[in-house]
Amino acid sequence: MRQIVHNLIRILIAISLSSVSASPFTHEFSNPSFNGNAGAHWLTIEEKLFKKKQELKDKARAKAEKELALKEKTNVAKFFKNVEARIYAQLSKQLVDEMFGETSSTSGTVEIEGNTITYLKDGTNVTLTVVNEDGNTTEIILPINSFTF
């Protein structure tokens, strides 16, 4: 029996020596930050964060616009818009009367909410100049004789 055990051990040693082969042990991290692809990983995270922040900003802006639209639809808001439109219409009528009416003047200046409106009549034309708060200028030249019916 002893002899069988020795032979069996020899056979096992011979088999194990002849079939031993090893491959190199490589370990890879599952987290991309540790395996050399960190740039792509962090870019993906940054892109997701940016999109989320943008989505929150868009939702906040949409909510504010909706609230503003609801405020503008109230009866009081409509009333004030109507009053404001009538006031501006009256101001523009007075300006037109000053330029073309029976007792018109040759020049004038009006300031409305930071905008300066100046007109000058030269006998043939009325030059209307509007300078807004930012300093941008708009000039309109109106022929005097073309406003008769």
C-alpha positions in Angstrom: 0.0 0.0 0.0 2.8 2.3 0.8 4.3 1.6 -2.6 1.0 2.6 -4.2 0.9 5.9 -2.3 4.5 6.7 -3.3 3.7 6.0 -7.0 0.6 8.0 -6.8 2.5 11.0 -5.3 5.1 10.7 -8.1 2.5 10.6 -10.7 0.7 13.6 -9.3 4.0 15.5 -9.0 4.9 14.7 -12.6 1.5 15.7 -13.9 1.5 18.9 -11.9 5.0 19.8 -13.0 4.2 19.2 -16.7 0.9 21.1 -16.8 1.8 24.1 -14.7 1.3 27.3 -16.7 0.5 30.7 -15.4 -0.8 33.8 -16.9 0.1 37.3 -15.6 -2.2 38.6 -13.0 -3.9 41.8 -14.0 -6.3 43.8 -11.9 -8.6 46.4 -13.4 -10.6 48.8 -11.3 -14.3 49.0 -12.1 -14.4 52.8 -11.5 -13.2 54.6 -14.6 -11.5 57.2 -12.5 -8.8 54.6 -11.6 -8.3 52.8 -14.9 -6.9 55.6 -17.0 -10.2 56.7 -18.6 -10.9 59.4 -16.0 -11.1 62.2 -18.5 -14.1 60.7 -20.3 -15.7 59.7 -17.0 -15.5 63.2 -15.6 -16.6 64.8 -18.8 -19.7 62.6 -18.7 -20.4 63.6 -15.1 -19.9 67.3 -15.9 -22.2 67.1 -18.9 -24.9 65.5 -16.8 -24.5 68.2 -14.1 -24.6 71.0 -16.7 -27.7 69.6 -18.3 -29.4 69.2 -14.9 -28.5 72.8 -14.0 -29.8 74.1 -17.3 -33.0 72.1 -16.9 -33.6 73.7 -13.5 -32.9 77.1 -14.9 -35.3 76.5 -17.8 -38.0 75.3 -15.4 -37.5 78.4 -13.2 -37.7 80.7 -16.2 -40.8 79.0 -17.5 -42.5 79.2 -14.1 -41.6 83.0 -13.9 -42.9 83.6 -17.4 -46.1 81.7 -16.6 -46.6 83.7 -13.4 -46.0 87.0 -15.3 -48.5 86.0 -18.0 -51.1 85.2 -15.3 -50.5 88.6 -13.7 -51.0 90.4 -17.0 -54.3 88.7 -17.6 -56.0 90.1 -14.5 -58.6 92.7 -14.9 -56.6 95.3 -13.0 -53.6 94.7 -15.3 -55.8 95.0 -18.4 -57.3 98.3 -17.0 -53.8 99.8 -16.4 -52.6 98.8 -19.9 -55.7 100.5 -21.4 -55.1 103.6 -19.3 -51.5 103.7 -20.3 -52.3 103.3 -24.0 -54.9 106.1 -23.8 -52.3 108.4 -22.1 -49.7 107.7 -24.7 -52.4 108.3 -27.4 -53.2 111.6 -25.9 -49.6 112.6 -25.7 -49.0 111.7 -29.3 -52.1 113.7 -30.3 -50.8 116.7 -28.5 -47.4 116.3 -30.2 -49.0 116.0 -33.6 -51.1 119.1 -32.9 -48.0 121.0 -32.0 -46.3 119.9 -35.2 -49.2 120.2 -37.7 -52.1 122.0 -35.9 -53.4 125.5 -36.6 -51.3 127.0 -33.8 -48.2 124.8 -34.5 -44.7 125.8 -33.5 -41.5 125.4 -35.5 -39.7 123.3 -32.9 -40.2 121.5 -29.7 -38.9 118.9 -27.3 -40.7 116.3 -25.1 -39.2 114.0 -22.5 -41.0 110.7 -21.9 -39.6 108.0 -19.6 -36.0 108.8 -20.4 -36.6 109.2 -24.2 -36.2 112.7 -25.8 -38.4 113.5 -28.7 -37.5 116.6 -30.7 -39.1 118.0 -33.8 -38.0 120.8 -36.1 -40.1 122.3 -39.0 -38.2 123.8 -41.9 -41.2 124.8 -44.1 -41.2 121.7 -46.2 -40.5 118.9 -43.8 -40.9 118.1 -40.1 -37.8 116.2 -38.8 -38.8 114.1 -35.8 -35.8 112.8 -33.8 -36.1 110.3 -31.0 -33.2 109.6 -28.7 -33.8 106.7 -26.3 -32.2 106.1 -22.9 -29.3 104.2 -24.4 -28.4 107.1 -26.8 -29.7 105.4 -29.9 -31.2 107.9 -32.3 -34.1 107.4 -34.7 -35.0 110.2 -37.2 -38.1 110.5 -39.2 -38.6 113.1 -41.9 -42.2 113.9 -42.7 -43.2 116.1 -45.6 -45.6 118.8 -44.4 -47.8 119.0 -47.5 -48.6 115.3 -47.7 -50.9 115.3 -44.7 -53.9 117.0 -46.3 -57.0 115.0 -47.2 
